[in-house]
Amino acid sequence: MLKEEYGAEYVLNSSAEGFKEEFTALAKKLNATTLIECVGGSTTGELIECLPSRSKVLLYGALSEQGVCEIDPLLLIGRSYTIEGFILGEYIKQKGMMGALSLINKVKALMLNKTLLSKINKKFSFPEFAESIKEYKSNMTAGKFLLCPQELGQLTDGQAFEEFEI
């Protein structure tokens, strides 16, 4: 589906048999040395083992709602892996005003050529906040859930973010 719908060149299913071997081969083929990870739990430990020496993990989320675990410290030492936290707001702050504007322009270009997509699944008003958290937790991969302070109706459910002017 992702290959056809979005034209993705590489699509891996972490639930599929042989995923780790496929991920390892693809990391080697692409010379991938940075893993941008949002799941946490045992996933981080499983994926870091697939990367070449001197690779880095940028952890920016915890969708599993578990701490990073099951990482062999000898791999960290022996393969010289690093794990860092990543907060977008801090990264942008370090770039300064001109750097932030440059990043915005790069992101805009990636969205316009559909390299970067973000599908909006559902929107909620502030009074629906508690409901939105429950629904989001049971549908995290379905797309973005927006909390809208303005009146709803400006976006339609399932409308893709790339359709809007930045």
FENKAHU-V710365 format. One record per run of one state. SS is the DSSP state (helix for helix, strand for strand, loop for the rest). FROM is the first residue (numbers start at 0). TO is the last residue. If there is no record, write none. Layout:
ss:from:to
SS:FROM:TO
SS:FROM:TO
This chain:
ss:from:to
loop:0:0
helix:1:5
loop:6:17
helix:18:29
loop:30:32
strand:33:36
loop:37:40
helix:41:47
loop:48:54
strand:55:58
loop:59:71
helix:72:77
loop:78:80
strand:81:84
loop:85:86
helix:87:111
loop:112:117
strand:118:124
helix:125:137
loop:138:138
helix:139:141
loop:142:142
strand:143:147
loop:148:158
strand:159:159
helix:160:162
loop:163:165
